[in-house]
Amino acid sequence: MDPNGAGLSSEWMAAVLGAKDAVEWIYRGEGAANLVLAYCGNAPKFVGKVLRIQKVPTNGSECENGHSALTKLEGILWGKFEGIVSAPTRETAGQLYVQKVMCPLLGSEHVDAGIHVLVSREFLEAVEKKVLGQRPSWRVDAAKVNPLCDSVLLIADHSKFPHGIFKEEFCVSVEIKPKGGFLPISEFIAEENAVKKKITRFKMHQLLKLHQGKIRKLSKYDPLDMFSGSKDRVQKAIKSLFLTPQNNFRVFLNGSLAFGGMDGAADSASYTLDQAFLDGLKHIIVAKDGMHIKYFLELVAETIFKSRLLDRLLEVQKLDSIDIEGAIHAYYDIVSQPCMVCREKDGSKLSGRYSSLHSKPRDEKLKIVRDYLISSTAKDLSLMISFRSRGNKDLESSYKVVFLESTKQSFDYKASFIDLDMKPLKKMEYYYKLDQQIVSFYVKMAINKGKEGKVVASFEFFLSAGSVLPENIPHCPDVSEDVVLDPSTHGSNKITSHIPFSFVNLCPSDIPKALRRHHLEPALCNFTIMVSCYNLENSSGHCLHTWIVYHSLPSCCCPARRDLLKASKIEESISMEVMLCIQG
């Protein structure tokens, strides 16, 4: 068995987890498809392990979601890999996909396919009831534990080291979503989408997410930095992820989440740095006060740079050699449907190239789609790296070692790729539509970049019910309309002010000052500020876009956070960010 805990034997299948066993499993987190529980009991065979339990949509029927296997076409697609096609359930096929497809590509030392453990329906129902209060409400509304599963996946807890000679050592782990690390060069990318060859998908998608309200701040992270092979650029990537973690950067201390979003949402409020997190780092990093986080981020960057962990991942991502704009044509032929893309782009300059794709042999089309789906797994996965300080440098270790020059310390580390989900064949159409939505929105914003015009920004302040509002709110001379108080649908009060400005005069960092002019102290109020922009020179006067600028300002202004981010000039970056969004 390797240090990561992979290669578990079939003896795990002997026991069946029942209702009484649920008490020994605690909520760790969840994604769109699975609930993750960590073991807190004393049974040696489960210590250091987590369970991945399949979820189903809340509004779906159990019959539909219980034991669905691969479709006939998926069987043809993955037929070359032993066991996947004959798997009785999609979950079993997914485990074999990790074992047979992803493990050889990424390396067995960094991939844990896990093993299935039998469970009773009573165990699943007990787990569902136990963790209900810990799950984010939006996750509860969207999905539930699948009660028809007869087994769950048992894998190593990659946020910890297995107990051994270092049993009392402190462990810190970081989970990173690297995202796609290259720019496509496919000849099948339409001319109007040529920006894809210059700007990463991640950066373009950020702008769309901001517009949709899924995130409140643009990330400065660029995957090209992470995959560059340059030490300085890798350090820049890690720092950018830390400053705007979204769902792409989380830190665990001894297996417990200490920084980042618990709920897996693209934007979470749990980014504040509490004292427990800072104290935890002191067990690992030897440094003066105020320097532990800096050196921790250096440690992560040094490990990624020296280990070349992402080189192999990039190779797998590049299996997508013709982009979704090319692969979608092969997909429509495989499913024996008329190509909707060719129908939409009839007469375009690329019509001839599309014909070359449709004329390829079926085996080549299958390979194109299969490689694209494998690449999608590689672009969506997470990298988990765990560290512990080596007190005795001469003691042999079964783990790899990294030396941090800044603190003159050596660390054991182990790295694992996780969340290696098999992508359903039917998602090809979704991938294409999302790709076009992301690019078209980015191009639309870029066209408007630099255009000046009279615009009205509608700032809506949604204050929490506990905030105290003055009886009379004075009119500000720089506000075109009186400030209006009205009940909010969120059960709070809402203040709306309409402030005219030109692009060059916009300064959202002055919002806290404006609040004080209304006798509202930002440090005492929890609020969300919505900025909606209207073009006055457009006869329709329609709303251009809406962004969420701040949420719960106190989390930005707490002393620990403020001191830590002082150098990053967070207020100025927010101002520039909104300026960028409105300009394009």
C-alpha positions in Angstrom: 0.0 0.0 0.0 1.4 3.4 -0.9 1.6 6.3 1.5 -1.5 7.9 0.2 -3.6 4.9 1.3 -4.5 3.7 -2.2 -4.9 0.0 -3.1 -7.3 -1.1 -0.4 -8.1 -4.8 -0.3 -11.4 -6.6 -0.8 -11.7 -7.3 2.9 -13.5 -4.0 3.2 -16.5 -5.4 1.4 -17.1 -7.9 4.2 -18.9 -5.5 6.6 -22.1 -3.7 6.0 -22.5 -0.3 7.6 -25.8 0.0 9.5 -27.8 2.8 11.3 -25.7 2.5 14.5 -22.5 3.2 12.5 -23.7 6.6 11.3 -22.7 8.2 14.6 -19.0 7.6 13.8 -19.1 9.6 10.5 -19.1 13.4 10.5 -19.8 15.9 7.8 -16.7 17.1 5.9 -18.3 18.8 2.9 -20.0 18.1 -0.4 -20.0 18.8 -4.1 -22.6 18.6 -6.7 -22.7 14.8 -6.9 -21.4 13.5 -3.6 -21.6 14.0 0.2 -18.2 13.6 2.0 -18.1 12.2 5.5 -14.9 11.8 7.7 -14.5 9.0 10.2 -14.3 10.0 13.9 -14.4 6.6 15.5 -11.8 4.2 16.7 -12.1 1.2 14.3 -8.5 0.9 12.8 -9.8 0.0 9.3 -11.7 3.3 9.0 -9.3 5.6 10.8 -7.9 8.1 8.3 -10.6 7.5 5.8 -13.6 9.3 4.3 -16.8 8.2 2.6 -18.2 9.6 -0.6 -21.9 9.1 -0.7 -23.9 9.6 -3.9 -26.6 12.3 -4.0 -29.6 12.6 -6.2 -31.7 15.7 -7.1 -34.3 16.4 -4.5 -37.1 16.6 -7.1 -36.0 13.4 -8.8 -37.6 10.0 -8.3 -35.7 7.3 -6.5 -36.4 4.8 -9.2 -34.7 7.0 -11.8 -31.7 7.8 -9.7 -31.0 4.5 -7.9 -29.1 2.1 -10.1 -28.7 3.7 -13.5 -25.8 2.2 -15.4 -23.9 3.7 -18.4 -25.9 4.3 -21.6 -25.4 2.1 -24.6 -23.4 4.8 -26.3 -21.3 5.4 -23.2 -20.6 1.7 -23.2 -19.2 2.0 -26.7 -17.2 5.1 -25.7 -15.5 3.5 -22.8 -15.5 -0.1 -24.1 -11.7 -0.3 -24.4 -11.3 -0.1 -20.6 -11.9 -3.4 -18.8 -14.9 -3.5 -16.4 -16.3 -0.1 -17.0 -19.0 -1.1 -19.5 -20.2 -4.1 -17.4 -20.4 -2.0 -14.2 -23.9 -2.4 -12.6 -24.2 1.2 -11.6 -22.8 4.5 -12.8 -21.1 4.9 -9.4 -19.2 1.7 -9.8 -18.3 2.7 -13.4 -17.0 6.0 -12.0 -14.6 4.2 -9.6 -13.3 2.0 -12.4 -12.9 5.1 -14.6 -10.6 6.5 -11.9 -8.7 3.2 -11.6 -8.5 2.3 -15.3 -8.3 5.7 -17.0 -7.2 8.5 -14.7 -4.7 6.5 -12.6 -2.4 5.5 -15.5 -2.6 9.1 -16.9 -1.8 11.0 -13.6 0.2 8.3 -11.8 -0.9 5.8 -9.2 1.1 7.5 -6.5 -1.2 10.6 -6.8 -4.5 8.9 -7.4 -6.7 6.9 -5.0 -9.5 5.0 -6.7 -10.8 3.8 -3.4 -13.1 0.8 -2.8 -16.8 0.3 -2.3 -18.2 -0.5 1.1 -21.6 -2.0 1.5 -24.2 0.1 3.4 -27.8 -0.4 4.4 -30.6 1.9 3.6 -30.9 2.6 7.4 -27.3 3.9 7.4 -28.0 6.3 4.5 -31.2 7.6 6.2 -29.4 8.1 9.5 -26.6 9.9 7.8 -29.1 12.1 5.9 -30.8 13.1 9.2 -27.5 13.6 11.1 -25.9 16.0 8.7 -29.0 17.9 7.6 -28.3 20.8 9.9 -24.7 21.2 8.8 -25.4 21.3 5.1 -25.8 24.6 3.3 -29.5 25.3 2.7 -29.0 25.6 -1.1 -27.4 22.2 -1.2 -30.2 20.7 0.8 -32.7 22.2 -1.6 -30.9 20.8 -4.6 -30.0 17.3 -3.6 -30.3 14.5 -1.0 -28.5 11.3 -0.1 -29.4 8.6 -2.6 -31.3 6.0 -0.4 -31.1 3.3 -3.0 -27.3 3.0 -3.0 -26.1 -0.3 -1.7 -22.5 0.8 -1.4 -20.4 3.9 -0.9 -16.9 4.8 -1.9 -14.2 4.6 0.9 -11.0 6.5 0.2 -8.1 7.9 2.2 -8.5 11.2 3.9 -6.0 13.2 1.9 -6.1 16.2 4.3 -4.2 14.1 6.9 -1.2 11.8 7.3 -1.9 8.3 8.4 -1.0 7.7 12.0 2.5 6.3 12.5 5.8 7.3 14.0 4.7 11.0 13.7 1.4 10.4 15.4 1.5 13.6 17.4 2.6 15.8 14.5 0.5 18.7 13.3 -0.7 18.6 9.7 -1.8 21.4 7.4 -3.3 20.7 4.0 -4.3 22.8 1.0 -6.9 22.0 -1.6 -6.5 23.7 -5.0 -8.5 23.7 -8.1 -5.9 24.5 -10.8 -8.4 24.8 -13.7 -7.4 24.6 -17.3 -3.8 25.5 -17.8 -3.4 26.2 -21.5 -4.8 28.3 -24.3 -6.5 26.4 -27.2 -5.1 26.7 -30.7 -7.7 24.7 -32.5 -8.5 25.6 -36.1 -12.1 24.9 -35.4 -12.5 27.9 -33.1 -14.8 30.4 -34.8 -13.3 33.8 -35.8 -15.6 35.7 -33.5 -14.4 33.5 -30.6 -10.6 34.0 -31.3 -10.3 35.6 -27.9 -10.2 32.1 -26.5 -6.7 31.8 -27.9 -5.5 34.8 -25.8 -7.5 34.7 -22.6 -8.0 31.7 -20.4 -11.4 30.2 -19.9 -11.2 30.8 -16.2 -10.7 34.5 -16.5 -13.5 34.9 -19.0 -15.8 32.8 -16.9 -15.1 35.1 -13.9 -16.7 38.0 -15.7 -19.9 36.0 -16.5 -20.1 34.7 -12.9 -19.8 38.3 -11.6 -22.6 39.4 -13.9 -24.8 36.5 -12.7 -24.1 37.3 -9.1 -22.4 34.0 -8.4 -19.3 35.7 -7.2 -18.8 39.1 -5.6 -15.2 39.8 -6.6 -13.1 39.0 -9.7 -10.2 36.6 -9.0 -6.8 37.7 -10.1 -5.8 34.1 -10.4 -4.5 33.1 -13.8 -4.1 29.3 -14.4 -1.4 30.0 -16.9 0.7 31.3 -14.0 0.1 28.0 -12.1 1.1 25.8 -15.0 4.0 28.1 -16.2 6.9 26.2 -14.7 8.2 29.6 -13.4 8.7 29.8 -9.7 7.7 33.5 -9.5 4.5 32.9 -11.5 3.5 29.9 -9.4 4.0 32.1 -6.3 1.8 34.8 -7.9 -0.9 32.1 -8.6 -1.0 30.9 -5.1 -1.2 34.4 -3.6 -4.0 35.2 -6.0 -6.0 32.1 -5.0 -5.5 33.0 -1.3 -6.7 36.5 -1.7 -9.8 35.5 -3.6 -10.3 31.8 -2.8 -13.9 31.4 -4.1 -14.2 27.6 -4.3 -10.7 27.1 -5.7 -8.6 27.3 -2.5 -9.2 25.7 0.9 -6.9 25.0 3.9 -7.3 22.2 6.5 -5.7 21.9 9.9 -5.5 18.3 11.1 -8.3 17.4 8.7 -10.7 20.3 9.7 -11.5 23.1 7.4 -9.7 26.3 8.5 -9.9 28.6 5.5 -12.1 28.7 2.4 -15.7 27.8 1.7 -17.3 24.9 3.4 -20.3 24.7 1.1 -18.4 24.4 -2.2 -20.1 27.5 -3.6 -18.2 29.7 -6.0 -18.3 32.5 -3.5 -18.5 32.1 0.2 -18.3 34.4 3.2 -16.0 32.0 5.1 -12.8 33.7 4.0 -12.0 35.4 7.2 -8.9 34.4 9.0 -9.6 33.5 12.6 -7.1 33.1 15.3 -7.3 29.3 15.3 -6.1 29.2 11.7 -3.2 31.5 12.5 -2.3 29.6 15.6 -2.5 26.3 13.6 0.1 27.5 11.2 2.5 28.3 14.1 2.7 24.5 14.7 4.1 24.1 11.2 5.9 27.3 10.2 8.7 28.7 12.3 8.5 32.4 11.8 8.0 35.8 13.5 4.4 36.9 14.1 2.7 38.2 11.0 4.9 36.1 8.6 3.3 32.6 9.0 0.8 33.0 6.2 3.4 34.5 3.8 5.8 31.5 4.4 2.9 29.0 4.2 2.0 30.3 0.7 5.7 30.1 -0.2 5.7 26.5 0.9 2.8 25.6 -1.2 4.3 27.3 -4.3 7.7 25.8 -3.7 6.2 22.3 -3.5 4.2 22.7 -6.7 7.2 24.2 -8.5 9.8 21.7 -7.4 7.6 18.6 -7.6 6.4 19.4 -11.2 3.1 17.9 -10.1 1.2 19.9 -12.7 3.3 18.9 -15.7 1.5 15.5 -16.0 -1.9 17.1 -15.3 -1.3 19.6 -18.2 -0.6 16.7 -20.6 -3.9 15.1 -19.7 -5.7 18.4 -20.1 -4.2 18.8 -23.6 -6.0 15.7 -24.7 -8.6 18.3 -25.7 -6.7 19.1 -28.9 -9.5 20.6 -31.0 -11.5 22.4 -28.3 -15.2 21.9 -27.7 -15.9 23.8 -30.9 -14.4 20.9 -32.8 -15.4 18.0 -30.5 -19.1 18.9 -30.6 -19.2 17.9 -34.2 -17.9 14.4 -33.4 -20.4 14.1 -30.6 -23.4 14.8 -32.8 -22.3 12.0 -35.2 -21.8 9.6 -32.4 -25.3 10.1 -31.1 -26.6 10.0 -34.6 -28.2 13.4 -34.5 -28.1 16.3 -37.0 -25.3 18.6 -36.1 -26.9 21.7 -34.5 -23.7 23.7 -34.8 -23.4 23.2 -38.5 -27.0 24.2 -38.9 -26.4 27.4 -37.0 -23.1 28.2 -38.8 -24.2 27.2 -42.3 -22.2 29.2 -44.8 -19.5 30.2 -42.4 -15.8 30.2 -43.3 -15.3 27.0 -41.2 -17.9 24.9 -43.0 -15.3 23.1 -44.9 -13.3 22.3 -41.8 -16.4 21.0 -40.1 -17.0 18.7 -43.0 -13.6 17.2 -42.4 -14.6 16.3 -38.9 -17.9 14.7 -40.0 -16.1 12.6 -42.6 -13.7 11.0 -40.0 -14.1 7.3 -39.2 -16.3 6.5 -36.3 -13.4 5.3 -34.2 -11.6 8.6 -34.6 -14.8 10.5 -33.6 -15.1 8.3 -30.5 -11.5 9.1 -29.6 -12.1 12.9 -30.0 -15.1 12.8 -27.6 -13.4 10.4 -25.2 -10.3 12.5 -25.0 -12.4 15.7 -24.5 -14.3 14.1 -21.6 -11.0 12.9 -20.0 -9.6 16.4 -20.4 -12.7 17.8 -18.7 -12.1 15.6 -15.7 -8.5 17.0 -15.6 -9.7 20.6 -15.8 -12.2 20.1 -13.0 -10.2 18.1 -10.4 -8.6 19.3 -7.2 -5.1 18.9 -6.0 -4.7 18.2 -2.3 -1.2 18.6 -0.7 -0.6 17.8 3.0 2.5 19.0 5.0 4.1 18.3 8.3 7.3 19.6 9.7 10.2 17.2 9.9 11.6 17.7 13.4 14.3 15.2 12.9 15.8 15.7 9.4 17.9 12.5 9.6 14.9 10.2 10.2 13.8 8.4 7.1 10.4 9.0 5.7 8.2 7.2 3.1 7.0 10.6 1.9 8.7 13.2 -0.3 10.5 16.1 1.3 10.5 19.8 0.4 12.9 22.4 1.9 11.7 26.0 2.5 14.6 28.3 2.3 12.8 31.2 4.0 12.5 29.3 7.3 15.3 26.8 6.8 12.7 24.0 7.5 12.1 20.6 5.8 8.6 19.2 5.4 7.1 15.9 4.5 4.4 16.2 1.9 2.0 14.0 0.1 0.0 15.1 -2.9 -3.2 13.6 -4.4 -5.5 14.4 -7.2 -9.2 14.2 -6.1 -12.7 14.7 -7.5 -11.8 12.7 -10.7 -15.5 12.3 -11.7 -16.4 10.6 -15.0 -18.3 13.1 -17.2 -21.6 11.9 -18.8 -21.6 11.8 -22.6 -24.8 13.9 -22.7 -22.9 16.9 -21.0 -21.1 17.6 -24.4 -24.0 19.8 -25.4 -24.0 21.6 -22.1 -20.2 22.2 -22.4 -20.6 23.7 -25.8 -23.5 26.0 -24.8 -21.6 27.2 -21.7 -18.5 27.8 -23.7 -20.4 30.0 -26.2 -22.1 31.8 -23.4 -18.8 32.6 -21.6 -17.0 33.8 -24.7 -19.9 35.8 -26.2 -20.4 37.7 -22.9 -16.7 38.4 -22.6 -16.5 39.7 -26.2 -19.6 41.8 -25.6 -18.0 43.4 -22.6 -14.7 43.9 -24.5 -16.5 45.7 -27.3 -17.9 48.2 -24.8 -14.5 48.8 -23.2 -13.4 52.4 -23.1 -16.8 53.8 -24.1 -17.8 56.8 -22.0 -21.3 57.9 -21.5 -23.7 59.2 -18.9 -24.6 56.3 -16.6 -26.7 56.0 -13.5 -25.5 53.6 -10.8 -28.2 52.4 -8.5 -26.7 51.5 -5.2 -29.0 49.3 -3.1 -28.0 48.7 0.4 -29.6 45.6 2.0 -29.1 45.9 5.7 -29.5 43.1 8.1 -32.5 43.2 10.5 -30.2 43.9 13.4 -28.9 47.1 11.9 -30.2 50.4 13.4 -31.5 52.9 10.8 -31.9 56.6 11.6 -35.4 58.0 11.6 -34.6 60.7 9.1 -32.0 60.1 6.4 -30.8 63.4 5.0 -30.6 64.2 1.3 -27.1 64.2 -0.1 -26.1 67.0 -2.5 -24.3 64.5 -4.8 -27.3 62.2 -5.0 -29.8 62.9 -7.8 -32.8 61.5 -5.9 -33.8 61.3 -2.3 -32.7 58.1 -0.5 -35.6 55.8 -0.3 -36.4 53.3 2.4 -38.6 50.4 1.6 -39.1 46.8 2.9 -36.8 44.2 1.4 -37.9 40.8 0.3 -35.1 39.5 2.5 -36.9 40.7 5.6 -34.5 43.6 6.0 -34.6 47.3 5.2 -33.3 48.6 1.9 -31.8 51.9 1.0 -31.7 52.8 -2.7 -29.8 55.8 -4.0 -29.4 56.7 -7.7 -26.0 58.4 -8.3 -25.1 59.7 -11.7 -21.5 59.4 -12.9 -19.4 59.0 -15.9 -17.1 56.0 -16.1 -14.0 58.1 -15.3 -15.5 59.4 -12.1 -16.7 56.0 -10.7 -15.1 55.2 -7.3 -16.9 52.4 -5.5 -14.3 52.5 -2.7 -16.0 55.7 -1.6 -19.2 53.8 -0.8 -18.4 53.5 2.9 -18.0 57.3 3.0 -21.4 57.7 1.4 -22.9 55.5 4.0 -21.5 57.6 6.8 -23.0 60.7 5.2 -26.3 58.9 5.6 -25.4 58.3 9.3 -24.8 54.6 8.7 -21.6 53.2 10.2 -20.3 50.4 7.8 -18.5 48.7 10.6 -21.7 48.2 12.5 -23.9 47.0 9.6 -24.1 43.8 7.6 -25.2 44.7 4.2 -25.0 43.9 0.5 -24.5 46.6 -2.1 -26.0 46.0 -5.5 -24.7 48.2 -8.3 -27.0 48.4 -11.4 -25.9 50.6 -14.3 -28.2 52.3 -16.7 -27.1 54.1 -19.9 -28.9 57.4 -20.1 -27.9 58.1 -23.6 -29.7 54.9 -24.7 -33.3 55.7 -25.5 -34.4 52.5 -23.9 -32.7 53.3 -20.7 -32.4 49.6 -19.9 -30.3 48.2 -17.2 -26.8 47.3 -18.6 -25.6 45.0 -15.8 -25.8 44.4 -12.1 -23.0 43.5 -9.7 -22.7 42.7 -6.1 -19.8 44.8 -4.8 -19.6 44.2 -1.0 -21.2 41.7 1.2 -20.9 41.9 5.0 -18.3 44.7 5.1 -17.3 43.8 8.7 -15.6 40.7 7.3 -13.4 42.9 5.1 -12.7 45.3 8.0 -11.9 42.9 10.8 -8.5 43.8 12.2 -6.8 40.5 11.3 -8.0 40.6 7.7 -7.3 44.3 7.3 -3.7 43.9 8.6 -3.0 40.9 6.5 -4.3 42.4 3.2 -3.0 45.9 3.8 -0.3 45.4 1.2 -2.8 44.3 -1.4 -4.8 47.5 -1.1 -8.1 45.6 -1.1 -10.3 48.7 -1.2 -8.5 50.0 -4.3 -8.7 46.6 -6.0 -12.5 46.5 -5.5 -12.7 50.0 -7.0 -10.7 49.0 -10.0 -12.6 45.7 -10.3 -16.0 47.4 -10.6 -14.5 50.0 -13.0 -13.3 47.2 -15.2 -16.6 45.4 -15.1 -18.6 48.5 -16.2 -16.1 49.4 -18.9 -15.9 45.8 -20.1 
